[in-house]
Amino acid sequence: MLTLRQRKGLFLTLFATIVLVVACALYTNYDWPVPEAAKRMKNPVQPSAAVIASARAVYRDKCADCHGETGKGDGPKAASHHPSPPSFLDYGRMRSVTDGELFYRITKGRRPMPAFERRLSDEQRWQLVVLVRAFEATGAPR
């Protein structure tokens, strides 16, 4: 028979294990589902130097602290986030992501990334998609 002290110790160990498992399950959820309709959305903004310049100003203000000045996912706040911000320079990853997916993720956000649906206009969010594609294509547009 277990003593009261042993039962308390067993209970605390079991409780700590359950908390740890639940926290790990929630913390490592990398899946970011995007509705099919959003994936099929086409960017109405055509790439141009003016669009990239406009998007860069928004990016520096709202995105660079986490995603980095050049889109590598290495901004000063990146290390404090989990999951880490992705690198927009990862061609293998980025080629499988549609413009609609990028727009949806910018719009809706997901912890730790904030939603920009109410912070930025549709036009600004689509311009950011153009900028992300420019990062992917050139490494770091200026």
Residue pairs with C-beta under 8 A, 6 or more apart in sequence:
2 10
27 82
30 83
32 105
32 110
34 100
34 101
34 104
34 105
35 104
38 100
38 101
38 103
38 104
39 98
39 100
39 101
39 104
40 98
40 100
41 98
41 99
41 100
41 103
41 104
42 99
42 100
43 99
43 100
43 103
43 126
43 129
43 130
44 126
45 51
45 123
45 126
45 127
45 129
45 130
47 130
47 133
47 134
51 127
51 130
51 131
52 127
52 130
52 131
52 134
52 141
54 124
54 127
55 124
55 127
55 128
55 130
55 131
56 131
56 141
58 120
58 124
58 127
58 128
59 67
59 128
59 131
60 69
62 116
62 119
62 120
63 75
63 128
64 75
65 75
65 76
65 77
66 73
66 75
66 77
66 78
66 81
66 85
66 112
66 113
67 73
67 75
67 78
67 85
67 86
67 88
68 74
68 75
68 78
68 85
69 75
69 140
70 89
70 135
70 139
70 140
71 87
71 88
71 89
71 132
71 135
71 136
71 140
72 87
72 88
72 89
73 84
73 85
73 86
73 87
73 88
74 87
75 85
78 84
78 85
81 112
82 112
85 113
86 93
87 93
88 94
88 132
88 135
88 136
89 135
89 136
89 139
89 140
91 136
94 132
94 133
94 136
95 136
99 129
99 133
102 128
102 129
102 132
103 125
103 126
103 129
105 113
106 116
106 120
106 125
106 128
106 129
107 115
107 116
107 117
107 125
108 115
108 117
109 115
109 116
109 117
116 124
116 125
120 128
131 141
134 141
135 141
